[in-house]
Amino acid sequence: MAKSDLIGGELWEQYSAKVADRMNNPRNFGELTEAEAEKSGCKLVIANEGAESCGDTVRLFWLVDKKTHIIKKASFKSFGCGTAIAATDMMAEMCMDKTVDDAAKITNLDVEHALRDDKDVAAVPPQKMHCSVMAYEVIKRATSIYRNVDIATLEEADIVCECARVSLQTVEDAIRINDLKTVEEITDYTKAGAFCKSCIHPGGHEKREHYLVDILARVRGEIEHERNPNNVQTDFSKLSVVKQIRAIEAALDEHIRPALARDGGGIELEDVQPAEDGTIQVHLAYQGSCKGCAGSVAGTLSFVELTLRKEVSDKIRGLVV
């Protein structure tokens, strides 16, 4: 079957030449054995990682020098899509000649950047970025096996998305490195929020410590402050209710109502109330085509809330009335 039968021509053009090459000609595909390890005076490490949600699995092989802890050789076997194979092949190559500790610092974003033809152009389409996460996870598993410790001890940050095993650091890095501006882009780049969706915003079936909307608002605020350090926003929670309403109405008029109007919908601000946790509860009412469809309401609320956090205050929480 031709590639054009598997992947639309337009999508195929979004892959770098390096990815396309490694899809078809992986450099480090194969197994390493105990016999090879003994011959080279190394320890054989075999680690398995899988993403049951999308059917991809990978087995990583390391030959590690027992004295220096340097990975002398790395290879892999994989059942998965071409992007996962290309990412894992590059990951195995990046491990070689590094100590186990240094290899453990390799992230899926490092792998993606190594696969770029142009440093400013992504190596894969956004919807395939999650395929490199598995390469990142199998390194951590191999490291835990070599050190003979539980993999949980290697977690450097909280897991934001349990379904895709995406960490807080990975989400933050993806936003910064790729200048992401929406939750949908975070999902495309990391796969966080692609499955049960309880990590996107509060109100899902499982309560989370971190939510993508909060992380995005915080990191975007940090980026904006870094770019414009003299543009310090007044503490929104200390404004009078009248000034809070004016600020929210201004953001609704400039950034939100025009977008909703294009779909025949609208939105009205009903109330603004402080909450015990320090957030500001903004009560909103939908009008027109926004009203009546649960899926549409949820998507619109996410858009409105994220926009208000970005343009007004990251303490805002949107509620439908």
Secondary structure by P-SEA (a helix, b strand, c coil): ccccccccaaaaaaccaaaaaaaccccccccccaaaaaaacbbbbbbbbbccccbbbbbbbbbccccccccccccccccccaaaaaaaaaaaaaaccccaaaaaaccaaaaaaaaccccccccccccccccaaaaaaaaaaaaaaaaccccccccccccccccccccaaaaaaaaaaaccccaaaaaaaccccccccccccccccccccccaaaaaaaaaaaaaaaacccccccccccccaaaaaaaaaaaaacccaaaaaaacccccccccccccccbbbbbbbbcccccccaaaaaaaaaaaaaaaaacccccbbbbcc
